[in-house]
Amino acid sequence: MRSAVLLLALLLPGGASAAGLDVVEGLADVIAAEAFCGLDYDQRAIEAFVANNVRNDDLEFTGLLKGLSFAAEAAQQRMSKSAATAHCAQIRRLAARYAFTGN
């Protein structure tokens, strides 16, 4: 997945997001896993995360987020049961850490 992310970042005009590829990739993974992991995110918490971690003049962020979210959703459909369990366990922890869920 990381190589696909880097390729996508290189293909987009201007390169990687000013927010940093790790922030965009991580947020895309967490957002893509919302339904897959049976979660329901607080939309205001997502807005706060973006406000605190993405510059307001970052033109690449939304395009990268969209492409990476789509790729993550496709990858989730190919996960084994055990991989999905581990994936969702960490997604739940991240979602709670950033207050996307009430947990």
N, C-alpha and C positions, 0 to 999 in steps of 0.2 A: 504494500500500500504506500509506503514512504516513497518509493521510486516513482509511482504514478503521481503522487502529490508534487514531487519536485519537477517532474515533466510538465504537469499542468501549470505550475508556477512560472516555469521558463517560457511556456508558450503564450502566456497572457502578456499583453502590452505592459511594460513597466516592471515586469518581474513579480516577485512575491509581495504580498500585502505589507504595508507599513506596520501593521499590528504584529507581524511576525508569523511565519509559517506555522510554528507550534501552536499559537493561540487559535488561528483559523482552523487548523487541522483538528485540534482537540475539541473545539466548539462544534464543528461539523459532525464529529463522531458522536458527541453527546446528544445533539439535536436529532441526528438520524436515528438514534436508538430509542427515542421517546416511545413510540408505539410498539416497536419490536420488543422492548423490555417491559411493556405494560405500565408506563409512567405517564404522568400528566403534569407538565411543567407550568410554573407560574410565569406568565409572559412578561410581567414587570421585572422579574428577577433576570430574565434573559436580556431585557433592555438595559438594565443596570450593569450587567456584565459587559455588554458591548460598549456602553458609555465609559466604563472604567478601563477597558482594555484595547479599544480601537480608536485611533485618531479620527476626528470628525472630517478630515479631508482625505481619508483613505479610499480611493476610487476602486482599488482591487479587491477589497474585503468581500463585498457582496457576491461578486462573480466567483471568487475562490470558494466561498462558503457554499454557494449553490452547487458547484461542480463536485466539491468534496463530500457534501451531504448525499448527493445522488450516488456517488461511488460507494460511500459507506453503506447506504441502504441496500445496494446490489450485493455487496460483500456479505452482509448479514444473512441474506437469503441462502448463501452457500455454506454457512457455518454448521459444523456438527453440533449435536445437542450439548456436548460438554463445552465446546468453544463458546456457544451461545450463553451457557450458564456462567462461565467465567467472565465473558464480555459484559453481561448484564449486571453481574455482581459489582464490577468496577464502575460501570456507568451509574448505578444507584449511589455508590459512594461519592462519585464526582458531582452528581446532581444535588446530593444533600450538601456537600461541601460548599457549593456555589449558590445554595438556597433556591435551586430550580424546583425542588420539591419541598414539602413540608416536613420531611424526615430529618 
